[in-house]
Amino acid sequence: MLETLQDVCEVTSPYDGRVLGTVPLTAAAEVDRILAAAREGAATARSLSRHERGRILESTAAAIEERREEFARTITAEAGKTIRQARKEVLRAVNTLRLSAAEARRNSGEVIPFDAFEGSEDRQGWFSREPLGIIAAITPFNDPLNLVAHKLGPAIAGGNAVILKPSALTPLSAQLLAGALEEAGLPGGVLTVVHGGRELAEEIIRSRDVRMVSFTGGFSTGESIARSAGLKRLSMDLGGNAPVLVLDDAHLGAAVDACVSGAFWAAGQNCVGVQRILVARSIYSEFRRRFLHRASSLIAGDPLEESTDIGPMISAKAVAEVKDKLDEAIAAGAHCLMGNVREGNVLHATVLENVPHGSRLWQEEVFGPVVMLQAFDAVEEAFEVANGIEFSLHAGIFTESLNVALDAADKLDAGGVMINDSSDYRFDGMPFGGSKYGSMGREGVRFAYEEMTQPKVVCIKRGAA
């Protein structure tokens, strides 16, 4: 693992501001040296057998599982995720790496039936999956371990070198993962961790040596990356604004529990978190009553306390941005049913109704512990409202009708439709990505692996007898 020291950046707790550690800042002037090392790393990675790639990833997964409390406490300290939520993230990262190890051994290509085409009866062959070379991976703060694993695991499984730039707000979890990979035997140069700002990222992204950029983050940054990258593969998860539909035949208790969890998990800093809940008018009052009762029981505060449900948001700036959207929506006529209370960087669970559809709160990804309720009269109306946003990752629907569920799966514009579950369900082996504006590529181990590799065809023509 290569690091370049120019200066250091302090990493602080979003809950109490204490200094947790430092990471070395990488100078943009060092990019040529970093790329030269990555080129050597790419040659090394390509030469690793599939067995060895799988062994390294399996060993890393086992090491993280053994040290899971250390990893969880690091996530909680730097990201503010509650300790119970952080422990679940660690286990997901372990699974992500194990899925990656399996992909390294399994997804090698397949036989091509050349003789299925007339005139090719004397040919046979196959295609293999080959590494792209150097992949630049840029990760956000909200899942500082598992989202890094989703970049590194498939990339290493595919025989690539990676230049990883984790969020400057949460780099310590990424450092721990990189260290575990190194201890598991990942050769030098295959993974380079850099820390820095926009200038550093742009220097790496625009390099022709970099064959792919895998980015998870915001729309404006994604657009900037697309402008800088030039001709290379781009895979981007740019956020969402998830709708969940609750029909009048839904199991109400299950819908309430799932929607409360989906709205306030990780203090709402979740790209598939529940943001807009559309409820059949005949059950709206009862759903609202139960939802508010359940949400009001959530404990906000110190993320290291076992009883805490909602920890701090990542920064004072992030809280202020959400509060601005709340204030604008309320001034425009939205009704705040509970919450909108700030204590430091902790924003208590907030529920609104009658939110104007033209407001930023309704149109944009909130990325905070805020959810909006709205009644509907007909399911087609709900589909139209749900789809009235220009980007979408997941959607959810609660209904006992198979026909309606299948209709929703067809008509909801989203990268995934969760039936009788909230929008925030994700299994790390499934394809994951957005619909409509800004959707580029898919994560989920198998699908990321295939994005990070390329087919090579080998065709053999038999000689005349």
N, C-alpha and C positions, 0 to 999 in steps of 0.2 A: 504494500500500500504506500503510494507516494504522497507526501504532503510538502507544501512549500511555505516557508515561514517568512512573512514580511512584517507583520504586526499581529496583534491578537485582538479577538473580539470577546467581550464578556457575555456569558449566557446567564440570564437572570430568571428567577421564578416569576411567573405572571400573577401568582397569588400574593406573595409578600415582598417581592423585589430583591430577595437575597441573591447574591452572586453564587452561581452553581459551579462555575468553571470557565475556562477560556478555550477558544479554538484558534489555530493560526489562520490569519488572513492570507490569501493567495494574491500575489500581484499579477495584474493583467500582463505585465511584461514577461512573466514566466510561462505564458501559454505555449510558446514554441517548444520549450523544454518538456512541458507536460505532454504535448502531443507526440514528441519524439519518443518519450517513454511509453506512451499508449500504443504507438505503432509496434514497438517491440512486444508489448504486452498482448496485442492482438495476435501476433504470430505465435506467441507462447500459448495463448488460450485456444487457438485453432488446433494446435498439436495435441492438446489434452484429449485422452480417450474419453468416450462417453461414460465409461465406468468411473474414471477419475473425477470427472465433473460431478457425477452423481454422488460419489463418496464425499467430496468436499462439501456439497450442499447438505447431505445427510448429517455429516459430522457437525456442521454449523448449527443445524436445527437442534441436534441433541445437546449441544453446549448451551444454547439459549434456553432450552427447556430446563436444563439443570440449574441455570442462573436466572430463572424467570422472575424471581422477586427483585433482583438487582435491576433487571431490564424494566420491570413495571414501575419501580420507584423512580427510575430515570425519566421515563415517560411522564409520570405524574409531576415530577419536579419541574421539568422544562416546558411541558405543554399544558399543564393544569388539568389534565384529564383525571377523573377520580381514580383512586387506586383500584377499585373493583373493575372499572372500565379498562384501565391500563393492563391489568392481568389478562383480560380477554384479548386485548390487542396482541400481547406477547404470544398467546397460544395461536392466534391467527397467523402471526408471522412464522411460527414454527411450522404450521401446516402449509403456508405458502412456499417455504423452502423445501419441504418434503415433496410437495407437488412438482416443484421445479426439478428436483432430483429424478423423480419418476419420468418427467418429460425428456430429460437428457438421455435416458436409456431407451425410451419408447418411440419418440417421434423422429425417426431417422429418415423417413421417406417411404416410397412404396414402388412396387413393380408397375410398369406402364404396359398395357396390353396393345402393343404396336400392331399385332396381327388382327386386331379388331377392325383395322382400316385396310380396304382392298389395296393391294400393291405393297403392303408392308409385312407380308407373311414370313419373310426371311429375316425379320428384325426382332430383337428383344432387348429389354433394358429396364431402366429404373430411373427414379429421381431421388436424390438425396437432399437433405436440408443443410445448407452451409451457412456459416456465420457471416454477418454483414461486415464486421471489422470493429470499428470504434463506435460506441454508443454514448451519447451525452444524456445523462439522467438528471432531471431537476425535480425535487420533491418538496411538498408543502409541510406545514407545521402540524396539521390536525391529526395525522396518523404517522408520527415520526419514525416508527419502526416498521410497521407492516407495509406502508406505501413504498418505503425504501426496498424492502424485501421483494415487492412486486416488480421493481425495476431490476434489481441485481440478480434475483433468482433465475428468471427466464433468460436474461442476457448471458449469464455464466453457463447455464445449461446449453445454450446455443453456441458456445465457443467464442464469445465476443470479449473484447476489452471494454471497460466502462469508466467514464469520467463522471463521477457523482458530485453534484452540487446540492446538498441538503439545505433546507430552510435555515437562514441565519438565526431564527428564533429558537429552533429545536435541533441543533446539530449533534448533541451528545448521544442520542439514541443511535443515530447513523454511525457515529464513531465506534460505539460498542459493537454494532453489527459488522462493520468493516474489520475490527480487531478479531472478532470470532471467526470470520472467513480466513483471515491471515493465519490464525492459530490452527485452523483446520487444514492448512496446506495450500491455500490459493497462492499461486506463484506471484512474485513481484511484478508490477507493471500491469497486471490484469485489471486491477481496481485502483483508481486514483481518486482520492477525496479532495475536493477543493472547497474553500469557503471564501465568499466575497459577494460583491454586488453586481449591478447590471453590466458594467463595463467588462468584468471578467466573463460573465455568462455570454455576452455577445461575441467576444473574441473566440470562445470555444465553439459556439453555435455556428458561426459563419465559416469555420475552417472546412476545407474540402476533405480533410482527413476524416472528419466525423460523418458517418454514414447514416445516422439516425439520431433524432432528438425525441426523447420520451419525457413528457412534461405533464405534471399535475399542478393546477393552480388556477389563476383568474383569467378572465377573457382578455383584458387589456394586455397582460403579459403574453398570453398566447398569440395574440395578433402581432405583437412585437417580435416574438420568436419566428413566426411564419415569414415576416418581412426580412429577417436577418439570415434565415437558414439557407436559402438558395435551394438547389436541387438535391434534396435528401429526404428520406422518410421522416414523417412527423407523426407522432402518436400523442394525442392530447386529451386529457380529461379536464374540462373547463368549467365544471360546476353545474348546478341544477336549481330547480325551484319546484320541488316535488308536490304533486297533488295526490290526495287520497280520497276516494269516494266511499261513502258509507250509505248503503241502500237500506230500504225499510225492512228487508228480510234478514239483515245482518245479525250475527251473534254480537249483541251490543257490548257485553262485558269484554269480550276478546278484542273488539275493535277499539274500545277506549284504552285498554291496557297497551295495545300495540302502538296506538297513535301517540300516547303520552311518552312512551319510551322513544319512539322514532323522532318526536319533536325536540326532546330535551337531552338526548344522549350527547355526550361530549360538549355540553353547553350549547347545543345546536350547531356546532362547528363541524358539519357533516354534509358532504355534497349530496347525499341521498336522503338527508333528514326530512321529516314531514314538515312542510311549510304551509300548505293550503289544504284544509279539510272541508270537503263538500259533502253535506249531509242531507238526506231526504227530509223534506219539510215535516212529514208526519212524525218523525222521531227526533227532530232537531232539538227540541227543548229538553228531552230526556237525555240525549247524547251530551248536550252542553252541560247539564247539571252533573252528570257522572264524570265528564272530562274535567271540569273545574274542581270537583271534589278530589279526584285522583291527582291532578297536577298540584293542588294546594298542599298535598302531603309530602312533596319533594323537598329535600333538605339541601340548601345551597350554602356553600362555605368552603372550608379547608379541604382540598382534594385528597389529602392523606388520611383524613378521618374515614373509617370504614362505613360510617352511616351516611356520608355525603353523596347526594345524587347529582348535583350540579356544581362543578368547580368554576374557576375563573375563566373568562375569555382570555385570549392570548395576549392582549395588550390594552392599554388605556385607549389607544387610537381605535382599535377594533370596537370597543364598547361605545365610544363616542359616535362612530359611524352608524351603528345600529340604533342608538338613541336618537340621532338626527332623523332617521327614517321613521321611527316611531312617532316622534313629535310632529313631523310633517303629516303623517297619515291621520293622527288624532285631530290635528288642526283642520284637516279636510273632511272630518266627519266620522272617522272610525271610532268605535267604542271599545275602550280597554276594559276587559272583564276581570283581569287580575294581573299582578306583576308590574312591570315597568319601574322596578325598584333597583337601584344600583348601589352596591357597597364595594368600593374600590373597583377591581376588575370583574367582580361577580355581578352578573345581571340575573335577577330572579326570573323564574319561569313566567313568561308573559303570553297572555291569550287575548286576541282581539276579534271583533266581528264587525260587519258593515264596513270593511276596508275598501276604499275606492280603488277600482281596478286600474286606474291611471297612476296610482301612487307608486313610488319607488319600492315601498314595502311589499306591494303585491307583485310588481313586475320583475324585481331583481332578486338574486339570491341573498337572503338575509344573513346567513352564517352566524346566527346567534340563537339564544333560547326563546324564540318567538314563533308563535303559530297563529294562523288565522282561520276562523270558522265562517262558513257560509251555507245557507240552506238552498236547496234546489227543488224544483217541482217535477221535472222529467229527466230521465237518465241521459237523453240526448243533449239536453241543456248542460248537464254536468260534464259530459265529454267535451262540449264546445268550450266551456269555461276552463277546464283542465288543460286543454290544448292551446289556450290563448296566450302562451308565452313562447318566445322565439328560441328557447333552448330547453332541453329536458334530458335528465338521466333516467330516473325511475319514477314510476307511478304505482299506486296501490288501489285496490278495490276490495270491499267487504260485501259479500252477497252469498246467499245459499243457492242462487240460480246458476246452473252450469251454462245455460244459454247466454245470460247476461255477462257472466264472467268471460266467456269466449268472445262475445261482442266487444267487451272492453279491451281484451288482449289485441283485438284487431284494430280498434278505433283510437286508442290512446297513443299519442305520439310520444314515445319514450324508448330509451334503450332497453328497459326491462319493465314488465308489468307484474307486480306481486299480487296474487289473488289470495284473499283472506289473510293478508299480512300487510304491514306498513311498508312504505317505500324504502325504508332504510335496511331491509334485509339484503345481505350480500354473502355469497359463498365464494371463496377465493379461487375456485376452479371454474366458475362460470364466466362467459364473456361479459365484460363490463365496459360501458361507454355510453355516450350521449346520442341524442337524436336531434335533428334539425341543425340550427346554427352552431358552428364550432365543433361538431362531432368529427373526430379524426382518429381512426384506429380503435382497437379494443385492448383492454387489460383482462386479467384472469389468466392464470399461468399458461395454459396451452395456447391461448390466443395471442398473448404477448410474445411467447416463444416463436410463434409463427410469424409475427410482425418483425421479430428481431433476427430472423434467418431468411434465406432465399433458396428456392429450388435450383438444383443443378441436374440437368438431364444427361444420362449416359445411354447411348443407343449403339447396339452391336449388330452389324449386318453379317450374317453367316456367308462364308465363301461357297462357291459352286462345288458341288460334289465331284 
